[in-house]
Amino acid sequence: MTEFRLYMLQRLSALVMAPFVLLHIGVMIYAIRDGISAAEILGRTQGSVLWFTFYATFVVAVSIHAALGLRIVLSEWAGLRGPTREITSLAIGLGLFALGANAVWSVTAGGTS
Amino acid sequence: MAEVLQQDPMRVTVLRGGPGAPMRPETFEVPLYESQTVLDVVSWIQQNSDPTLSYRFACRVGMCGSCAMMVNGVPRWTCRTHVQKVLVGGAIEVGPLRNLPVIKDLAVDMDPFFDKWVEAEGRHHPTRTRDDGIAPIDPESADRQQATAGIECINCSVCYAACDTVAGNPDYLGPAALQRAWTLYNDEKNADRGSILDAVSGKGGCHFCHSMGSCTIYCPNELNPLAAIAGLKSATARRFFGRRDR
């Protein structure tokens, strides 16, 4: 993939993340204003296609955005070049995706209690 | 000879060396004159203290872009920099331009800088032949205004030396070459906008700019390479989304 396409991918993933961050924080503030337990949260998220789609998209965007940003940092600050840089940034992206996907699955999968 | 302004000479530390000789500071005492420039100081050292000091200059009036050096750690055109404005406690430090290989002392190899002008497709793509008439250009048109904004570049490499992205990424084309590309992109007499956008979208292209703006801060001609690079980013994004150029 060309450098320009990677640049666009990072900017477009940022475009996705910006409203998601606001919505994520907004919902958190709204949801906990009168106190809410973990069980109550899971009661709303488990089995919810909406929350699964929202956070799964969020995780994909974060994984792409962060990995591509760190790819440049690794190049300019750590002097990594060539395959070393590409493999390292890919591993960062896959690692973030694995952590995020695990979290999303944990709170959205399961029965509709 | 202008009048000596004070009895105590200024202390001028010059970074000297080159390939095979690590850079080392050497301090000279130089009399302070009225209206003295940093280039005058360097010339005084070469003519009166050490004739082996190497540096580069030509016009002495801020037109040729030959005499740029690091002065107190920042890039400046030395022929138009008054010593009294940069003296700190009666001393200054002068060194070779950052981000370019040193040939000897204060003279750097400008080849990487100019090679990148070519890499950025900084050459004219004519719309007509020599047998055609001259195309009329409206100086007030938006494109011409954009092109005009960048044409006073004197190729001094001050922006290139100021740029932290160049320091971190040897492939990066740098502010001057990208500003040249943007100027040509907006030139109505330039036929091939696409090849310019291709040239500035590669592994050292405009998209690596972090918009820190050192180029614009230090440009001695008060040009705005940062805005030119932003223009190129915008033009490449427009093309990505299928917006046609003229």
Interface residues (C-beta under 8 A of the other chain):
Chain A: T2 E3 F4 Y7 M8 R11 I72 S75 E76 W77
Chain B: T165 G168 N169 S201 G202 K203 G205 H207 F208 T236 A237 F240
